[in-house]
Every structure is written in C-alpha cells, then in structure tokens.
Amino acid sequence: METHEIRQHLLPLFPYNRVGTPDDTARFVAFLTGKDGAWVNGQHLHVDGGFTGR
C-alpha cells in the first residue's frame, strides 16, 4: 500500500476526518500558556482530535 492509500484508509478513524496540523498544536500550547490555561496543572492531555479515545 502506498502512503496516500494508507492515509485514506485511516482518515475515517479520526473524529474530524483529518490529521492534526502544527497550527492545531500551536493553538493548544497558546491556550495552556495564556491566562485561560493558568488553572490547568498536573494533567495528561491528549492533543489528537479525539483519536486516543476511540
């Protein structure tokens, strides 16, 4: 199987039907380092669009 075929086969497994981008991760980091994330501590957070919970 080629990489494109594998990707097309796996995409339906992702809740948003796409893989994450660097921008998705950057927004999460910005949240955690900003004032809205100040109360978050000692957590294991998965930045994977819900894939882990499937």
MOKAUR-V513183 format. One record per backbone hydrogen bond with DSSP energy under -0.5 kcal/mol. CO is the residue of the C=O (numbers start at 0). NH is the residue of the N-H. Records with the same first field share a line. If there is no record, write none. Layout:
CO->NH ; NH
This chain:
1->5
2->6
3->7
4->8
5->9
6->10
7->11
9->12
10->13
13->16
20->24
21->25
22->26
23->27
24->28
25->29
26->30
27->31
28->32
29->33
30->33 ; 36
33->36
34->37
36->39
38->40
42->44
44->46
45->47
47->50
50->53
